[in-house]
Amino acid sequence: MISKVVGPKYVAIAKSWMPTLAVWGTAGGVALVHFTDWRLILEYVPYISGKFKDDE
């Protein structure tokens, strides 16, 4: 459906950029976790969340 609106040339260009966008998106996500409050984000990851439990 999108190829009818955009055109086959631009769909082919977008498909060729998908791996690059995936790598940059992953790197951006890792950078976001690294530079923000990473414990706040990683407490929602099931395996890692047990490491941050407070004994109160």
N, C-alpha and C positions, 0 to 999 in steps of 0.2 A: 504494500500500500504506500509506503513511504517513497519507494522508487518511482511511482507514478507522479508524485508531487515534486520530488527533488531532481530526479533524473538518474539514469544508470551510471553515468560518469562519477557523480558525487557519491553514490552509494558504494562504488568500488573504492573510491578514495577513503571513505569512512571505514570500510572493512579493513583496509590496509593499515589504518591508524589504531585499530582496536587493541592489539597487543601493547603498543606504546602507551596508550591511555591506561590500560590495566596496570602496567608497571608503575607509572607515575601516580596513579591513584593509590596503589599499595604503599608506595614510598611516602606519599602524603599522609596516609592513615597512620603509618608507623611514626612519622614525625609528629603528628598531632598527639599521639599517646605519649611520646617521649617528652615533648615540651610542655604538656599540660599536666594536670594532677593525675598521673598515671594510675595511682591506686584507686581513684574514683572510677575510672574507666574499666580497669581490669577486675574490679570486684564483680562484674557481670559475666566474666569468663569462668565457666564452671570449675575447671581444674585449678586455676590460679586463685580463685576467690577464697579458698580455705587457708591460704597463707597469710591473709590480712585480717583474720578474726582477732578482735580484742578480747582479752580475758578480763571482763569487768565484773 
